[in-house]
Amino acid sequence: MHVAFIVKDPLPDPIVMRGGAGLAAAGHTAEVFVPGAEADLIEALQMAAPGLLAFAPHSGFEAWCCAEAARLKEAVGLPTVFFGPHVDGHAASAGVDLRRGGDPELTLPALVEALESGTPIADVADAPPEADDVDQLPAADPGVYYRYPWVGTLRTLRFAVGRGQLENLHADSTTTSHELAHRFAPARRLSPAVAVDRIADRLAGSLQTGRVAFLDETLLAGGPDDGWLPDFLARYRRRVGLPFSCSGRADLLPPERIRDLAAAGCDLLRLGVESGDEALREAVVGAPLPDRTIEAAAGALQAAGITLQTVGFLGLPGETTETALKLLHLNRRLKPQHAFAIAVRDDDAPLPDPVERLRRLLPLAIDVRPIGMLTPLLIERPLDELYGTLFQVHYDGSALRWMDIRRREVLGIAARMRASRA
């Protein structure tokens, strides 16, 4: 069977590439379709003749995925599946026939084989959700993006060492309380040797790649006594040696770990501050994480030459205007390169107006000069015209502030997407 992955974000997604690798290993084929880069998505799908439409909905993209699944299901008459670590806890949708968590290398081939055998979609049983040893699963397959040449020209290799949540911070994203419970939870990882081997294999023959972005939240998931990270960083430094970015949290960043990260080439870390209110933060983290610990980690990162960005949530259960203001004040003390404020919603109700305005103010308050430069573009031209449909909503132009993605690359991809649509 041929499977069509429908994705909104044109940058390569490790979860989608893992699903493609699993399907290929089982004798099936797959390709990615980015609706914003297709002149006629329905026609493109009809020509490709897939037997299944697959979506990997990340935080903030679920509403889009649900709407697109319903539209395409009606137009082409194919079953749909949501897969990956973000599917749990999302509301049901008429456009989604099945939801599959776990390892896509296992769940997608099992689903395809059941459909090929004639099993009705409603009767398809769950596959084993997780492999006992992720080293034994096939390496992620970037070939599923063959329709889009820009993937092969990116200067940043996007990689995930484990099976935790993937970042989606470039979008004006929302998340759920269920997903928050999984942040930095215990996660399975590739062994250090296999992880570095797979990075080196992806880099082989690539002259333009200049850095690596670790997109999952599992790189630093182990405690200070976990030997995985020192082993991985030593191997990475010897064999790869490229600068890299990753995500972390202050309770996972003792001074010696920060020194190891810097020595291995880490030059950007997205620090999860979660909330400016210590009580709300403790509810997210599951343990006390006082402001002084965050401030100490931020200072140590910047002293080690690691650029700091912060990630916080607004709209947590119990959020008030006063607690939301604390996130703004905390970021002012930390002085990050950029502060992301992600809205938490469990339903369609908007945040209270003061909190919503604070959420939109936060990036502007921290990152005034670049946003000031972008404002004329954002005002004078519609977002869809300016960026194509490169990212979901760029209310703060955050993608252009990421060290991993150069402004020229972002606008270049958007131009190529517009040309494809035309």
GUKOL-373799 format. One record per residue (C-alpha): residue in one letter; x, y, z. Coordinates in steps of 0.1 Angstrom, whole numbers, plus 2048, in hexadecimal, padded with zeros to 3 digits. Each point is the difference from the previous one (the first is absolute). Example, Ala and Ser with C-alpha at 12.3 -4.5 7.8 and 13.67 -1.06 7.14 Angstrom:
% GUKOL-373799
A87B7D384ES80E8227F9
END
This chain:
% GUKOL-373799
M800800800H80A8247FAV7FB81881DA7FC8257FEF80D81481DI7EE822802V81481A813K7FD826804D82480780AP8177FC7E2L81F7FA816P8087DB804D7EF7EF81DP8127E3811I7DF7EF809V7F48007DCM8227F47F4R7FF7E4819G7DE7F57F3G80D8007DDA81E7EB80AG7E97E6811L7EA7FE7E1A81E7FC7E9A80E7E4816A7DF7EE7FDG7FF8047DAH7E981E7FDT8068237F2A7F882280DE8048257F7V7F9821811F7E881A7F3V80182480CP7DF8107F7G80F8237FFA8197F57E5E7E67EF7E9A7ED8127E5D7E47E6803L8057E881DI7E17EB7F6E80E7FA7DDA8227F880EL7F27E6817Q7EB7F17E5M81F7FC7EAA8147F181DA7E37E7807P8087FA825G7EB7E8815L803813820L80382480CA81680481EF80481E817A81980681DP7EF81D813H818814815S7F581981AG7EE81D7F0F7FA7EE7E0E7E57E880BA7E28177F5W8108037DEC8067DB7FDC7DC7F880AA7F28187E7E8177F57E4A7F97DB807A7DB8067FER8048137DFL8177E77F0K7ED7E280CE7E080D7F0A81280A7E0V8147E17F9G7EE7E6815L81E7F2812P8037F5825T814817817V8167FA81DF81081781AF8217F180EG81D809816P80680B824H7E881E7FEV7E07EE7F8D7F67F7824G7E8817811H7F48127E1A7DB8037F9A7EF7E87E8S7FA80D7DDA7E97F47E4G81D8017E8V8167E8813D7F97DA7FDL81C7F4817R81980D819R8217EE806G81A80981AG8207ED806D81C7FA7E6P7F48087DDE8197E77F2L7EA7E580FT7DD80F801L7FE80C7DCP80B7E07EEA7E87EC816L7E48177F7V8087FF7DBE8027DA800A7DE7FD812L7F08177E6E8107ED7E3S7F17DF80FG7DE80F7FET7FB807825P7E581B804I81082080EA7EA7FE81FD80D7DD808V8268077FCA8117F6820D81C813810A8237F57F8P81B7FD81BP803825809E825800809A8207ED7F6D8147F081CD82080E7F1V7FD81F7EAD8237F97F2Q7F17E37EDL7E78177EEP80980D7DDA8118237FEA7E981D7F7D7FB8037DAP8038247F2G7F87F17DEV7DB804807Y8058257F9Y80C7FA7DCR7E58177F2Y81081E810P8248077F7W80581B81BV8027E481AG8217F57F2T80F823800L7FA809824R81F809814T7F17F2820L7FC7DA805R7E07FB815F8047E1816A7F07EF81EV8147E8816G7E17F3813R7DB7FB801G7F581E814Q7EB81E7F5L80D8147E2E802825800N7E88157EDL80B82280DH8028127DFA7DA8017FED7E7814814S7F87DE810T7E97F581BT8047E1815T7EB7EC819S8047F7824H8047DC7F5E81D8087EAL81081581CA8017E1816H8177F07E6R81A81C7FFF8227F280AA7F07E080CP8157E07FFA8067F87DCR8117E57ECR81F80B7ECL8177F17E6S8207F480FP81C81B7FEA8137EC7E6V7E27FA7E9A7F3824804V82280E7F4D8037E67E5R7DE80B7F2I809825801A8217F97EED7ED7EB7E6R7E881D7FAL81D8187FCA8147EA7E9G8058127DES7EE82080CL81681F7FBQ7E681A80AT7F67F2823G81081781AR7EE7F7820V7E97E7811A7DF807812F7F57E7819L7DB8037FFD7F57E881BE7FE807825T8137E0809L82480A7FAL80380D823A7E47EB80FG8177EC817G80A80C822P82380D808D80C7DC808D7F37F27DFG81F7F57EBW7EE8027DFL8068257F9P826801807D8057E27EAF7EB80F7E4L811822802A8237F17FFR7F77EB7E1Y7EF81E7F0R81D817805R8197E77F1R7EC7F47E2V7E881D7F7G80E820811L7E58177F2P7F081B816F7DD7F680CS7E180B813C7EA7ED818S7E580581BG8057FE825R7F3809822A81280F81DD7FD7E1817L8117EC7E4L81D8197FCP8197FE81CP8218137FAE8147E27F4R7E57F77E7I8008237F2R8267FF7FCD7FD7DE7EEL7E680E7E8A81581F7F8A81F7EB7FAA7ED7E97E8G7F481E7EBC7DF80A80FD7FB8257F7L7DA804806L7E97F181AR7DB805803L7FA801826G7DE7F480CV7F681981BE7DC7F37FES7F081D814G80A81F812D7ED7F581FE8127E6815A7E07EE80BL7F37FD7DCR8237F57F5E8017E581BA7DF7F27F3V80F7FD7DDV8227F280AG7F37EA81CA81B80C818P80B82280EL8138157E7P806822810D8098207EDR82380080FT8087DE7F0I7F480D7DEE814821803A81F7ED80AA7FE7E87E2A7F981D7E8G81E81380DA8167E17FEL7F57F97DCQ8078247F5A8227FF812A8097E17EDG7F88117DFI7DF7EE7FAT7E58167F2L7E07FF815Q7DC7FF7F4T7E37F9818V7E07ED7FDG7E3807817F7DB7F9801L7E3818806G7DD7F4808L80A7E4818P7E47F5817G7FE81B81BE81081B7EAT7F8824808T80C8207F3E81780381ET8107DE7F9A8038077DBL812821808K8197EB814L80B7EF7E0L8078217F0H81480C81EL8147DF801N80A8037DCR80A824805R8187F481CL80D7E37EBK8068167E1P7FD7E47E6Q8068057DBH7DB7F87FBA7E37F6816F7E47E97F4A7DE802811I7EA7E27F7A7DB800808V7F27E3812R7DC7F87F7D7EB7E1807D7E280C7ECD7F781B7E7A7FB81B819P81981D7FCL81680B81CP7F481C816D8078217EDP81C80C818V8127DF7FEE7FD7FE7DAR80E8237FCL81D7F7817R8077E17EBR8038167E1L81481A812L81A7E980FP8157FA7E0L7FE8257F8A80C80A822I81E7EA7FED8098027DCV7F88247F6R81A8087E5P7FB7E37E8I7DA801803G8018257F9M8137F87E0L7E67E67F6T7E1814809P7FD8137DFL8017DF7EDL7E67F0817I7E981E7FDE8048097DBR7FD7DC7F2P7E97E480BL8117E4812D7F57E77E7E80F8147E4L820808812Y8087DD80DG7EB7EA7EBT7F27E7819L8237F980DF7F5801825Q7DF801811V7FD82480EH81E817803Y7F281A817D82380780DG8167F57E2S8117E7818A80D7E97E4L81681C7F4R810803822W80B7DB803M8257FC7FCD7F87DE7F0I7EC80E7E3R80F81E7EER7EA81B7F4R80B7FA7DCE7F77DC803V7DD80780EL7F88197E5G80F7EB7E5I7EA7E2809A7E2816801A80880D7DDR8047DD7F2M7DF7F6810R7EF81E7EFA80F7F67DFS7F47DC804R7DD80C807A8018167E2
END
